[in-house]
């Protein structure tokens, strides 16, 4: 099984507040744990409505 870590560096600027699990430290730990040399650069794209519906209610 393989995993994909898709994120742009701008995501590091996201600050949901103290105590929230989404923290820059987790981003850094994930990248360090995998190792930058093992990561591939992928050009981001806009998610489709169906992809968004997998994790969010439809509007």
N, C-alpha and C positions, 0 to 999 in steps of 0.2 A: 504494500500500500504506500502511496506517496501523498504528500500534503503540499498545498500551495499557500504561499504567503503573499497576498497581493495588497500592496499599499503604496501610496506615494509618500514621499518624505514630508509633504505638507500635513499629513495626518499627525505628525509629531507635535503640531501646534494645537491639536484638540485638547482642551482642558475641561473635563466634566466636573472637576472639583475634588477636594481632598477625600480620600477613602474610596473613591470609585475605582473599579478594577482597570478601567482604560487609562493607563498612565504611560508617560514616555519611558519610564523605567522598564515596563513590560515589553515595549517595542524594542528597546535596546537589547534586552535580554534575549528576545526571540532571534534577532539578527545575529547576536554574538553566539547564541547556542547553535545555530545552523552553520554559521560561518559565511562571511560575505562571498568567499570564493565559490560557494556552492549555490548562490542565488543567481537566477537569471533575470535580466531586465526585460520586462514586458510592457509594451505601450498600453496604457489604460484606455478603456472605452466606456461609453455610457451603458449602464445595465438596461436590459429590456424590461418591459412591464411584467412579463411572466417571471423573470428572474427576481425582480423586486417583490413580487407576490409570494415568493417562497419564504420570505422573512418579514414581510409587512402586510397589513391589511390593504386591500385595494381601495382607492379613494372613491 
